[in-house]
Amino acid sequence: MKLIKTVAELRAEIALWKKAGKSIGLVPTMGALHEGHASLIKAAHAENDCVVVSVFVNPTQFGPNEDLDAYPRTLEADCHLAEVMGANVVFAPSPKEMYPSTAMTWVEVTGDVTKVLCGRSRPIHFRGVTTVVSKLFNLAQPDRAYFGQKDAQQVEVLQRMVKDLFFNLELKIMPIVREADGLAKSSRNTYLQPEERAAALVLSRSLKKAQEAFAAGERNGQNLVDLVSRSIASEPMSVIDYVEIYALPELQPVTTPLKGRNLLAVAVKFGTTRLIDNVILEA
Ligand code: PAF
């Protein structure tokens, strides 16, 4: 496996693969790789001739008071995991390499899909995501790109971007990977103190209650939101940012009764750590 740090070197490698007619899978990440990322790399390896894993803590998707500086950086361990899971290249550029000058072009999806849920408290976040992912798509020219369902809103935003900008690739969305006790895997879990981690289990427990109520026939979205909100609020360490339900695709207001695919999503703080989780409720 090759560790590549420059755009020029990545371009040269991709050109060789393209010339040889190889298919390419791209797994964009911000590093601090865990089993969730491993599942993406494994899928990319199974479905493509060559796999690029990008490891880049993208400054443009962090707001001024967010955790850009504190975000875990574990390149050596990331390279090891990427190699074990079948990556051919880890692309780990510097911020200067990805954003060489202060003048720059943004790629921005507008509309409710970027305004609700995390878009409300993180107004510049998705513009940063779509800009850096567009750069990565242009550099790696993948046939398939792999993302996790845990970032459900990101998935909807990227689907829209790929459609609108005619990116010639397939987005592959892989299921949420959880710890044995239900906590969704996240690079930010490393911030949690032991008592916060124990408290955070309320997220998967509460979403499971909603799934059970839905399976038992509950089709009122607000009732499901109330059920999850009450359950999370019963944990004293939790501070709810949102508990909301939207219709998929593209996070439209839900119908009553619920129809089609619906996303029930939560963002909750434990101490200084903000965690997200979600379930899809399909009628
Ligand atoms: O999901 C992430 O880790 C990031 O938002 C992504 C897609 C790698 C863009 O920086």
Residues whose N, C-alpha, C, O or C-beta is under 5 A from the ligand:
A	BS01	PAF	P28 T29 M30 F56 N58 V129 V132
